Each structure stands twice: as structure tokens, then as C-alpha cells.
Amino acid sequence: MRYFVVFLFLLLSHTTFSQVSADDSRVSGTITNDNTNLPISNVNIINLNKVIGAVSNDKGYFELNVSVSDTLLFSYIGFQSLKIRVTNDWIKNKTTKIQMTEKAIALEEIIIQPYYLTGYLEVDSKLIPSPNNYRYSISGLPQGYEAGEYSPNAFGNILGSMFNPADALYNFFGKKSKELKRLKQIKKDETVRNLLESKFDRETLATLLGIDKKEIAEILDRCNYSESFIKSANDLQIMDAISGCYEEYKILKKK
């Protein structure tokens, strides 16, 4: 009887292990241009559910670990991004073909307004407009805070964010806690990090976090990041900034 129990336990353990392994499969695919049918190399593929990534080779080929119903994001400069759900037939067949469409970019007419300079510094300095970004320095704090351009309520908003940041950020972080908890997971995958380091369009980052691109700028503004940083930083720097701000928010919320 004792040997039978041991045998039954081993059998159940083997069955459980087989089921767990079956849930996670490695699939492949070939990415081509839907117009020319030529392979596309260096396409970035991210499994949004597992937050792992891959890059297609010179033949458009890639491999990635997936489960049924995972969503894969395909992105490449000059092409429309794709979201594709992993299906049972893809896992059974192990491979599939994916076509991407080039973006149609229409260049509009641009009128350049020249500055008619005189050569005299005192006169020319008045002819060239300069943006006004107001920065406030508060005694006892190590850094200043940028309030933006022509914002009469900026100083009050900054004080509100500094001295009551949990309330100021609740609408962003409180409703998106599940997505923002994935930031640590995103940082672990080298392929995803390299992708974000090379991108500046916020599209992939917004998809990973499940938020709108406009919300990214609003979050960083509430976290007291300057407008120049928000516009010029790459997606990895933006992600690190949001991650740091979110960790501070969690500490303040506990207090």
C-alpha cells in the first residue's frame, strides 16, 4: 500500500509538471513587408503579458516564449505597429507569417519665418523670441522646480504636488497600480530595455503600462520633471523616472 501511494504521488507530480510546461511554449515567425514580401529585420517583438522581447534577424525570423492568448506587440520605425494574440493553431504549428504595413507619411508645406537681424546685439536680442520657463527655488530644498510657460497657477500646483503628492498623483497611480507594478518586471528583460533606450515616441512604453501617451507627460509633470526632460528623454529614461516617482508615491501613501 505504501509503495502504491508513492507511485501515485510521483504520477501526479509528473502530470502537473507536464501541464505547467504545456502552458509555456516557444513559437517562431517570419515578418515581411506586405507590399514587397521582403523580410524585415530588427523588428522589435514584445510579449506584453510576460514582458519579454525578441528581435527579428536579417531573414525576418524570430522566436519567443508564449502562452495561449498572450498579446505580442510588433514595432519598427516606418511601419505601423501590430498587436497579435497568440492562438492555439500558432502554438500547434510552431510558426507563422506576419506582415507589416509601411506608414504613409505626407510631408506638408513648411513656411520658414526668418529673423531679420541687424547685426547689433542689443537690437537682435529683442527680435528673437525666447520661451519663458519659470523655476522656483524654495529655502531648505536642494533643487528648483520648473512651472512651465505662462502658467499663473503653476506655483500653487507645484506646492500642492510637493507637500501633498499622494493626493496629486492618486488619479494616475491609484487607478493604474497593477500596470505600474510591472515596471520592475520590464526592467529585467534586456531586449525590452534596449528597445526602450532606442525609442522616443512613447508608443511602446504607453502600451506596456496600459496608459495613454498623453498621460505619460502628465504623470512626469506631477512628479516635478522639467518640460525639456519630458520632451527629450528616451523611453527607458522616462520609464525609470515614472518608476522612481511611483515608488515614492507608495511610501507617501503608506504614511
URDABEL-V744000 format. One record per backbone hydrogen bond with DSSP energy under -0.5 kcal/mol. NH is the residue of the N-H (numbers start at 1). CO is the residue of the C=O. If there is no record, write none. Layout:
NH	CO
NH	CO
//
This chain:
5	1
6	2
7	3
8	4
9	5
10	6
11	7
12	8
13	9
14	10
15	11
16	12
17	13
18	14
19	15
20	16
21	17
22	18
23	19
24	20
24	21
25	23
25	66
27	25
27	64
28	94
29	62
30	96
31	60
32	98
33	38
34	100
37	33
40	31
41	39
42	56
44	75
45	43
45	54
46	73
47	52
48	46
48	71
51	47
52	47
54	45
56	43
57	61
60	57
62	29
64	27
66	25
69	86
70	67
72	70
72	84
73	46
74	72
74	82
75	44
79	76
80	101
82	74
84	72
86	70
91	87
92	88
93	89
94	90
96	28
98	30
100	32
103	78
105	103
106	104
107	105
108	106
112	110
113	111
114	112
116	114
117	115
121	119
124	120
125	121
126	123
127	123
128	124
129	127
133	131
134	132
134	148
136	145
141	138
145	136
147	134
152	150
154	151
157	153
158	154
159	155
160	156
161	157
162	158
163	159
164	160
167	164
168	164
169	165
170	166
172	169
173	169
174	169
174	170
175	170
180	176
181	177
182	179
183	180
184	181
186	182
187	183
188	184
188	185
189	185
189	186
190	188
193	189
194	190
195	191
196	192
197	193
198	194
198	195
199	196
206	202
207	203
208	204
209	205
210	206
211	206
215	212
216	212
216	213
217	213
218	214
219	215
220	216
221	217
222	218
223	219
224	221
225	220
230	226
231	227
232	228
233	229
235	196
235	199
236	196
238	234
239	235
240	236
241	237
242	238
243	239
244	240
245	241
246	242
247	243
248	244
249	245
250	246
251	247
252	248
253	249
254	250
255	251
//
